[in-house]
Amino acid sequence: MFHLAEQRVRSAFERLLREQYQFDAPVVTEQPKQSAFGEIALPVAFALARQLKKPPKAIAESLVAQAGAIPGVASMEVAGNGYLNVRLDRGAYGAALLSGETEAAPAAGSKIIVEHTNINPNKAAHIGHLRNAVLGDTFVRMLRASGRKVETQNYIDNTGVQVADVVVGFIHLESKSPDDVRALIAKGKFDYYCWDLYARTTQHYTEDPLSIQWRRDALHAIEHGEGVAAEMAHVVADAIVECHLDTMLRLGIEYDVLPRESEILHLQFWATAFEQLKQRGAIYFETEGKNSGCWVMAGSHFKDNAAEQDSKVIVRSSGTVTYVGKDIAYQLWKFGLLGKDFHYKPLRRYPSGRVVWVATDEPYDGPAPSFGGGTEVYNVIDSRQAYLQDVVAAGLRALGYNEQAERSIHFSYEMVALSPRTCVEMGIALSEEEKKQPYVEMSGRRGLGVKADDLIDKLIEKAKAEVDSRHKEKPEAERLETATRIATGALRYFLLKYTRNTVIAFDLQEALSFEGETGPYVQYAAVRARNILRKLEERGQTLPDFPKVLDAATLGRQLAFEPFWQLLLAASKKGKALEVALSSGEPAQVAKYAFQLAQAFNAFYHDYPILAEENEEKRNFLLWLAVYFRAELESVLDILGIPVPDYM
């Protein structure tokens, strides 16, 4: 609602500036330094001062006189050297909230594609994958909450080196057939089994360097769909993908479609892209130097247009395409520029009812949705992949797709480490020196890795111990569900509260704390809001018909009390927080607002005994404010993907 009020003020002054001063530029609004100065501040007079050659204060006074009435605005005044302060009509503001008036959602319009998670389907997901998936999922939720049409993709690299290494392990180290592997899958925890096998295989390469030929042979067979290795890769990758989907669903993460690298090869996506790149001179065949015999992309195509930038190999001298080449083909398809499409089949239906589809190379006998063809593409990939993301965008520019290159956005993030005490709790042995460090980096080579499911299980275990101590009388299944929701909230909030360029040192104890900037703290505020209404029901009472008992005049009287007005303002700024978060690409902004909202509600809860209030008008108002707080808390938590427990 506050966002709508800001929009009205901005629009009114933008129109005034165009009509009176031929000044066509967006009007900026700010938060006044003190609440006593009003709700919205405009520094527009300072922007006009140079053009009009007048003091900002005189310009601001003229603007106030010319602005006329603006819906929802009670008054305007000039402050300082030329700031224009706006005071909202409190009664009208409250009445608009009560009637359900909100920001008009923009038309869904064109499609935004968000690709995230993208775990190699060769072993269990780890903690680093969780940051990718939670960031991507939350960004999707933010876009959908703002009314945008979004498609969530999870790219499956099922023909890559990592899958080939697991295939090598099964065939050469364990002498297993595809049917033997299917039997292993049926036993469960297949992703854990492959985690260990992958480590053994990479260690074997070190001990026997000649065995690296096994990898080359497996890769060739997989890419060409030939023999036992190709069948084994298909079985392994498909089973691991199912494990990954199960892991992510534990955190409420769903997808629309899973494009697969095997289909990019089998359906000639790369071959088509390769021809485009050659025909348009985007790549050239190198005949000398270190890249002799390769197809390369010139450094001049990169965004900084640096001619001295090293050329990037797209096709090796052996004729095999680098995976960035396949990524260029994939990016072209995302924008609908390739002239080709996958076939699709349904893979599973989530409990929410959403169906996730997977790419195939054979037509599906039934109706299937249309995927791809977005106008903006966000690739959620860690910051270490920045150069390769630049190469993909350079490929689009080299083909003449400059607009699409600009709308190819690398949604980057930094790594996740663990605090030393969390390493100990997760059973990771540390040296004395490591125990003194602020965080411990994960390293597969050193055996420092935490599987995502193990971390989630540990969080649930610790949350349940707390729930058990507080609610022994509750049924076991109910306590487990409550602990699971708390653990989910703790993990997601911790991964979201830091800006994307921050290295995270995940700490179990800090994440699960009920105090401070944590998921459980925000969840607790939502539970408290629910409890007010539950206590009302236990007394045999019902909520009043708010529109009948709270008109604009009544709301104006109650909101004249400054603490009430500030509480309502705090509770009604979700749209503003969402706007800031989307414009900055920082889900952390929504997490921060959730924490501020919880703080405001907890202050309200402590300061005003609602059900004990004897004044009927005030009691009705307080009840409505509690209901509104609850709705906004739950709405913001839903954007963050955080469930609300029944109790804590």
TORPALUM-483468 format. One record per residue (C-alpha): x negated, y, z negated. Coordinates in steps of 0.05 Angstrom, whole numbers, plus 32768, in hexadecimal, padded with zeros to 4 digits. Each point is the difference from the previous one (the first is absolute). Layout:
N
XYZ
...
//
This chain:
648
800080008000
7FC880317FEF
7FE27FF18044
804280158021
800080427FD9
7FB9800D8017
80147FF18048
803980327FFD
7FD480377FE5
7FCA7FF28034
80327FFE8039
802080417FEA
7FBE80257FFE
7FE67FE18040
803E80188024
7FF980467FE1
7FB780058015
80107FEC8047
803A80318006
7FE1803C7FDD
7FB57FF9800B
7FF87FCF803B
7FD67FD77FD0
80097FB78013
7FDB7FD47FCD
80137FCF7FC9
800F80207FBD
7FD97FE27FC6
80207FF57FBD
7FDB7FF77FBF
800E7FEE7FB8
7FFF803E7FD3
7FC87FFF7FCD
803380057FC7
80477FE67FFE
801780457FE8
7FF0801B8045
80357FD68022
80007FC08027
7FE180138044
7FCA80318012
7FF2801B8046
7FBD80218012
801C80148045
7FF5804A7FF5
7FB57FF57FFD
80027FDD8044
8025803B801E
7FD580377FE1
7FCA80008035
803280008039
802C80377FE3
7FC780277FE0
802880097FC1
7FF47FEC7FB7
801B7FBA7FF2
802A801A7FC6
80258031802E
800B7FC98033
801B7FD07FCB
803180367FE7
8018800B8047
80097FB5800B
802B7FFA7FC1
802C80388018
80097FE28045
80077FB77FED
804980037FEA
80227FC67FDF
7FE07FBB8004
802B7FC47FEC
7FEA7FE67FBC
7FD6803D7FEF
8014802C7FC4
7FCC80378007
7FBD8014801D
7FCC802F7FE4
7FBB801B8011
7FC87FEE7FD1
7FB780147FFB
7FE1801D803F
80347FE3802F
80187FBB7FEC
80497FF4800C
801F7FD67FC9
80427FDB800A
80307FEB7FC9
80327FCA8010
804980017FED
7FFE7FCC7FC9
804A7FF07FFF
80037FF7804C
7FC07FD67FFE
801D7FD17FCB
80437FFC8025
7FDC7FEE8041
7FDC7FC77FDC
80407FE97FDF
80247FFD8043
7FC87FD6801D
7FE48035802F
7FB97FEF8014
7FCF80118036
801C7FF08044
7FDA7FC38017
7FDE800C8043
80177FD7803B
7FDB7FBF8002
7FE680138045
7FC27FDE801A
7FE07FC47FDE
7FC480027FD2
7FD67FC17FFD
7FDA7FF07FC0
7FCF7FC68004
7FE77FE77FBE
7FE67FC47FD8
7FDD7FDD803B
7FDE7FCA7FD8
7FD67FCD8024
802A7FC07FFC
7FC77FD57FE6
800780027FB4
8026801E7FC6
800C804B7FFC
7FD580267FD0
800780407FD7
7FE6802D8037
80377FE8802F
803380157FCC
7FEC804A8004
80097FFD804C
80447FDF7FFB
801B802B7FC7
7FE980418021
801D7FEB8043
80427FE77FE2
8008803F7FD7
7FF2802D803C
80367FDA8026
8030800A7FC7
7FF0804B7FFE
800D8007804B
80427FDA7FFB
8015802A7FC4
7FF5803E802B
802E7FE48036
7FCB7FE88031
80057FC1802A
7FC67FD37FED
7FE57FBD8019
7FD27FDA7FD2
7FCC7FD58022
7FCE7FCF7FE2
7FCC7FEC8033
7FE87FB87FFC
7FBA7FF38019
80097FB58009
7FC87FF68033
7FC780237FDC
7FBF7FEA7FE0
801E7FF77FBB
80337FCE8018
7FCB7FDD802A
7FD57FF77FC1
80377FDD7FDB
800C7FD3803C
7FB67FF08001
80047FEF7FB6
803A7FD0800A
7FE37FDE803D
7FB57FFE7FF1
7FFB80037FB4
803E7FD87FED
800D7FD7803F
804A80107FFD
80337FFB8038
80398031800C
802F7FCD7FDF
7FD27FFD7FC3
8005804B7FFB
804C7FFE8006
80007FD07FC5
7FD680317FD8
803080388011
803A7FD87FE4
7FDD7FFB7FBD
8002804C7FF6
7FCB80347FEF
7FE37FF68046
7FE680478001
7FD87FF27FC1
7FE37FC0801F
7FEA8028803D
7FE180367FD4
7FCF7FCC7FE5
7FF57FDE8044
7FF180428022
7FCB800F7FCB
7FE17FBB8009
7FFE8008804C
7FDE80447FFF
7FCD7FE47FCE
7FF47FC5802E
7FEE802F8039
7FCA801E7FD3
7FE57FBC7FEE
80037FE58047
7FFA803A8032
80097FD2803C
80477FF07FE8
801580468014
800B7FE08045
803C7FDE7FE1
801F80457FF7
7FF280138048
801F7FC0801A
803D80087FD3
800A80488016
7FFD7FED8049
80327FC87FF6
802F802B7FD7
7FFF803A8032
800F7FD0803A
80327FD67FD9
7FD97FC1800C
7FF97FC07FD8
80027FEE7FB6
7FE080417FE9
803780298020
80367FD47FE1
7FDE80047FBD
7FFB804C8004
804A80058010
80127FD37FC4
7FD280257FD0
801280478014
804B7FF48000
7FFE7FE17FBB
7FD480377FE3
802E8035801D
803A7FE07FDA
7FD680037FC0
7FF18049800C
80498011800C
80117FDD7FBE
7FCA80287FDB
80178043801C
80497FF17FF3
7FEF7FFA7FB5
7FF4804C8005
803E800D8029
7FD980088042
80237FEC8040
7FF08006804A
802780078040
7FD17FDD8031
7FBF7FDA8000
7FDB800A8041
7FCA7FCB8009
7FBD80048022
800B7FBC8022
803A801E8027
7FD7803D8013
7FD17FCE8022
80337FCF801B
802F8034801C
7FC780258022
800680407FD6
7FB680088000
7FF97FEF804A
803380368011
7FDE80337FD4
7FBC7FED801D
8018800E8046
801D80447FEB
7FBE80127FDE
7FD87FEE803D
802E80208033
800180427FDB
7FB680027FF3
800A7FFB7FB5
7FC97FCB7FFC
7FC67FF0802D
7FD27FC6800D
7FBB800C7FE2
7FC57FE68029
7FC680147FD4
7FEA80087FB8
80187FDC7FC3
80477FFC801B
7FED7FE58044
80367FD2801B
8036801C7FD2
803D802A800E
7FF9803E7FD4
8026803F7FEE
7FD880418005
7FF580287FC0
801E803D8023
80467FE37FF7
7FFC80067FB4
802680367FDC
7FC3802A7FF1
7FEF7FFB804A
7FB77FF57FEE
7FDC7FEA803F
7FC77FE67FD5
80317FD17FDC
7FEC7FB8800C
802A7FDC8034
802C7FC97FE3
7FFE7FBA801C
80467FE98013
7FEF7FC08025
7FC07FDB7FEF
7FD07FE68035
801A7FBB7FF1
804480178019
80227FFD7FBC
8027803C7FEA
7FF080237FBE
803980047FD0
8003804B8009
80107FF28049
803B7FD67FEA
801380387FCF
80038031803A
80307FD18025
802A7FF97FC1
8002804C7FF6
8017800A8048
80387FCF7FF3
801480247FC0
800B803F8029
80247FDB8038
7FC7800F8031
7FEA7FBA8013
803A7FEA802B
80037FBD7FDC
80227FE47FC3
7FFE7FC57FD1
80367FCC7FF9
801B7FFC7FB9
80207FCC7FD2
801B80087FB9
7FCE7FE87FCB
802780097FC0
803980267FE0
7FEE80277FC2
802E80017FC3
801280488014
801D7FE68041
7FC8801C802C
7FE47FD08033
7FB77FFF8010
7FF07FED8048
7FBF7FE3801B
7FE280098045
7FFF7FC2802D
7FEB7FF18047
80417FDB8011
8046801D8006
802D7FF77FC3
80437FE0800C
802980387FE2
8005804C7FF9
7FC380237FE6
7FF380497FEC
7FD5802F8028
7FBD80117FE0
7FC880318010
800A803F8028
7FF380307FC7
7FF0804A8006
7FD380027FC2
7FD47FC67FE8
7FE17FFB7FBB
7FCB7FCB7FF6
7FF47FF27FB6
7FB87FE98000
7FC8800D7FCE
7FD1803A800A
7FC77FD38015
80257FF48041
8002804A8012
7FCF7FFA803A
80277FC68020
804180277FF9
7FDD80398024
7FEE7FD18038
80497FEA8008
801680498005
7FC7800E8030
801A7FC8802B
804380238005
7FDF80428011
7FD57FE08034
80407FE68021
801E80468000
802F7FF37FC5
7FEA803C7FD8
8041800B7FDB
80037FB87FEA
7FB880037FEA
8011803B7FD3
803B7FD97FE4
7FD57FC37FF1
7FF4800D7FB6
7FCE7FDA7FD6
80227FFB7FBC
7FBF7FF27FDC
7FF27FEF7FB7
7FC57FEE7FD4
7FEF7FBE7FE0
801C7FE17FC0
7FCF7FEA7FCB
800D7FE47FBA
7FF0801C7FBC
7FCE7FD57FDA
80337FEC7FCB
80317FEA8036
7FC97FD68020
7FF77FDD7FBD
804B7FF57FF9
80027FE38047
7FC87FCF7FEF
7FC980228027
7FBC7FFB7FDE
7FDA80417FFE
7FB880127FEF
7FF4802F7FC6
7FF080378031
80417FF68026
802780047FBF
7FE780477FF7
801580178045
80418028800B
80167FCC8033
7FEA7FC08021
80057FF9804B
801D7FC0801C
7FD07FD6802A
80127FBF8021
7FB77FEE8009
7FF480067FB5
80417FDD7FEF
801E803F7FE4
80467FFE801A
804680017FE3
80397FDF8025
803E802C8004
802E7FCA7FE3
7FD07FF57FC5
8002804A7FF0
804C80038005
80057FC17FD4
7FD2801F7FCB
802980407FFF
80407FD97FF7
7FE17FD67FC9
7FEA803E7FD9
80428024800C
80277FC37FE9
7FD97FFC7FBF
801680477FF2
80487FF38014
80027FC07FD6
7FE880267FC3
803780348008
803B7FD68018
7FFA7FB97FE4
804B7FF98001
80068007804B
80027FC2802E
7FBD7FE8801A
8012800A804A
801880477FF1
7FBF80127FDB
7FD77FE4803A
8027802A8032
7FF7803E7FD5
7FB57FF37FFA
7FFB7FF5804C
80218044800D
7FD280227FCE
7FC37FDF801F
801680148046
800A80487FE9
7FBD80017FDD
7FD97FE7803C
802380298035
7FFC80417FD8
7FB67FF77FF0
7FF07FF5804A
802A803D8014
7FEF80357FCC
7FBB800D801C
7FF580268041
7FEC7FD3803A
7FB780188002
7FF57FEB7FB7
7FDC7FC07FED
802E7FDC7FCF
7FE67FD97FC4
803C7FD57FF0
800A7FF57FB6
80357FD07FE5
800780217FBD
80078046801C
80317FEA8036
802F7FDF7FCE
7FFF80377FCC
8043801E7FED
7FDE80437FF4
7FE1802F8032
80048002804B
80157FB8800C
80367FD88021
801C7FE57FBE
800680487FE5
802B8014803C
80287FBF7FFC
800C800C7FB6
801F8044800F
80307FDF8032
80127FCB7FCD
800E80357FCC
802E80248031
80277FC0800B
80037FF47FB5
802680417FF4
80377FE8802D
7FFE7FBA7FE3
800A801C7FBA
803A80298019
80217FC0801A
7FF17FDC7FBF
802980357FDC
803A7FF2802E
7FF980448022
7FFA8011804A
7FDF80388026
802C803C800C
801680148046
7FC780318009
801C8027803B
803F800F7FD7
7FDC80157FC0
7FC28022801C
801080378032
7FCE80348017
801380307FC8
7FF77FCA7FCB
7FBE7FEA801D
7FEA80498003
800E80087FB5
7FD97FC27FEE
7FC6800E802F
7FF880467FE4
7FDB7FDC7FC9
7FBA8000801D
7FEA7FBA7FE9
803D7FE18022
7FF180268040
7FB77FEA8000
80157FB87FF4
80308001803A
7FCD8021802E
7FCD7FCB7FEE
80327FC8800E
8014801D8044
7FBC80078023
7FFB7FBB801F
8009801C8046
7FC880337FF4
7FD17FCA7FE5
80107FD4803C
7FF2803A8031
7FBD800E7FE0
7FED7FB67FFE
80127FF58049
7FDD803F8019
7FC07FED7FDB
80067FB5800D
7FF87FF47FB5
80307FD07FDE
7FDC80167FC0
802B80408003
80407FD77FF7
7FE07FD87FC8
7FEC80417FDE
8048801A8006
801B7FBF7FE3
7FD4800A7FC3
801580497FF9
80497FEC8006
7FF77FCB7FCA
7FDF80337FD3
80398031800A
80347FCB7FF1
7FDC7FE77FC2
7FFE80487FE5
804B8005800F
800D7FBD7FDE
7FDB80157FC1
801A80477FFA
804B7FF6800D
80287FC97FDD
80337FFC8037
80327FCF7FE3
800080257FBD
800F80448020
8042801B7FE4
800B80398031
80287FE08038
7FE9802C8039
7FB77FF97FEC
80087FB57FF7
801E7FF88045
7FC78028801D
7FCB7FD77FDB
80207FBF8017
800080188048
7FB780157FFA
7FEF7FBB7FE5
80257FDF803A
7FDC802D8032
7FBC7FF27FE1
800D7FB68003
80138002804A
7FC3802A8012
7FD07FD57FD7
80197FC18020
7FFE801F8046
7FB880167FF8
7FEC7FBD7FE3
80217FDE803C
7FD5802B802F
7FC37FE87FD9
80197FB88005
80057FFA7FB4
803B7FD97FE3
802380167FC0
80037FCB7FC8
803F7FF77FD7
7FD7800D7FC1
7FB880097FEA
//
